[in-house]
Amino acid sequence: MEPKDLLTDEILKQFKTGKQLNDFLMQVQKRGIEKMLEGELDDHLGYEKHEKAIAHNSRNGYGTKKVRTSLGKSEYHRH
């Protein structure tokens, strides 16, 4: 499925103001960046979340990362 196929006319019609649309886009961006950060960490450590660590470098809780995007600055939390 292509990303453009996810934004149907029915979905877009629910937004009545630019603020509502912008809030939605910021939520989509936030979730997307969080998943990218999880994938980056999986790749760096060599295993996925909740798997047993195969090296000394392992997940030990959570962290935050500040990201600056075209929609503004956001802070993302990794678990």
CYANA upper distance limits for C-alpha pairs under 8 A (distance plus 0.5 A):
  1 MET  CA      5 ASP  CA      7.20
  2 GLU  CA      6 LEU  CA      7.74
  3 PRO  CA      7 LEU  CA      7.96
  4 LYS  CA      8 THR  CA      8.43
  7 LEU  CA     11 ILE  CA      6.58
  7 LEU  CA     12 LEU  CA      7.07
  8 THR  CA     12 LEU  CA      6.85
  9 ASP  CA     13 LYS  CA      6.45
 10 GLU  CA     14 GLN  CA      7.45
 11 ILE  CA     15 PHE  CA      8.48
 15 PHE  CA     20 GLN  CA      6.16
 15 PHE  CA     21 LEU  CA      6.14
 16 LYS  CA     20 GLN  CA      7.29
 16 LYS  CA     21 LEU  CA      8.34
 17 THR  CA     21 LEU  CA      7.06
 18 GLY  CA     22 ASN  CA      6.51
 19 LYS  CA     23 ASP  CA      6.48
 20 GLN  CA     24 PHE  CA      6.76
 21 LEU  CA     25 LEU  CA      6.68
 22 ASN  CA     26 MET  CA      6.60
 23 ASP  CA     27 GLN  CA      6.81
 24 PHE  CA     28 VAL  CA      6.79
 25 LEU  CA     29 GLN  CA      6.57
 26 MET  CA     30 LYS  CA      6.50
 26 MET  CA     71 LEU  CA      7.30
 27 GLN  CA     31 ARG  CA      6.72
 28 VAL  CA     32 GLY  CA      6.59
 29 GLN  CA     33 ILE  CA      6.56
 30 LYS  CA     34 GLU  CA      6.64
 30 LYS  CA     74 SER  CA      8.30
 30 LYS  CA     76 TYR  CA      7.96
 31 ARG  CA     35 LYS  CA      6.78
 32 GLY  CA     36 MET  CA      6.73
 33 ILE  CA     37 LEU  CA      6.58
 33 ILE  CA     76 TYR  CA      8.44
 34 GLU  CA     38 GLU  CA      6.74
 34 GLU  CA     76 TYR  CA      6.97
 34 GLU  CA     77 HIS  CA      7.91
 34 GLU  CA     78 ARG  CA      7.66
 35 LYS  CA     39 GLY  CA      6.71
 36 MET  CA     40 GLU  CA      6.60
 37 LEU  CA     41 LEU  CA      6.69
 37 LEU  CA     78 ARG  CA      8.06
 38 GLU  CA     42 ASP  CA      6.64
 38 GLU  CA     78 ARG  CA      7.52
 39 GLY  CA     43 ASP  CA      6.59
 40 GLU  CA     44 HIS  CA      6.61
 41 LEU  CA     45 LEU  CA      6.53
 42 ASP  CA     46 GLY  CA      6.20
 42 ASP  CA     47 TYR  CA      5.77
 42 ASP  CA     48 GLU  CA      5.45
 42 ASP  CA     49 LYS  CA      7.43
 43 ASP  CA     47 TYR  CA      7.37
 43 ASP  CA     48 GLU  CA      8.48
 45 LEU  CA     57 ASN  CA      7.13
 45 LEU  CA     58 SER  CA      7.19
 46 GLY  CA     54 ILE  CA      8.40
 47 TYR  CA     51 GLU  CA      6.90
 47 TYR  CA     52 LYS  CA      8.21
 47 TYR  CA     53 ALA  CA      7.28
 47 TYR  CA     54 ILE  CA      8.17
 49 LYS  CA     59 ARG  CA      8.40
 53 ALA  CA     57 ASN  CA      8.13
 53 ALA  CA     58 SER  CA      6.37
 61 GLY  CA     79 HIS  CA      6.52
 62 TYR  CA     77 HIS  CA      7.53
 62 TYR  CA     78 ARG  CA      5.71
 62 TYR  CA     79 HIS  CA      4.74
 63 GLY  CA     77 HIS  CA      6.29
 63 GLY  CA     78 ARG  CA      5.71
 63 GLY  CA     79 HIS  CA      7.24
 64 THR  CA     75 GLU  CA      7.12
 64 THR  CA     76 TYR  CA      5.95
 64 THR  CA     77 HIS  CA      4.97
 64 THR  CA     78 ARG  CA      6.53
 65 LYS  CA     75 GLU  CA      6.17
 65 LYS  CA     76 TYR  CA      5.75
 65 LYS  CA     77 HIS  CA      7.09
 65 LYS  CA     78 ARG  CA      8.49
 66 LYS  CA     73 LYS  CA      7.63
 66 LYS  CA     74 SER  CA      6.29
 66 LYS  CA     75 GLU  CA      4.87
 66 LYS  CA     76 TYR  CA      6.74
 67 VAL  CA     73 LYS  CA      6.25
 67 VAL  CA     74 SER  CA      5.94
 67 VAL  CA     75 GLU  CA      6.71
 67 VAL  CA     76 TYR  CA      7.99
 68 ARG  CA     72 GLY  CA      6.35
 68 ARG  CA     73 LYS  CA      4.79
 68 ARG  CA     74 SER  CA      6.92
 69 THR  CA     73 LYS  CA      6.52
 69 THR  CA     74 SER  CA      8.39
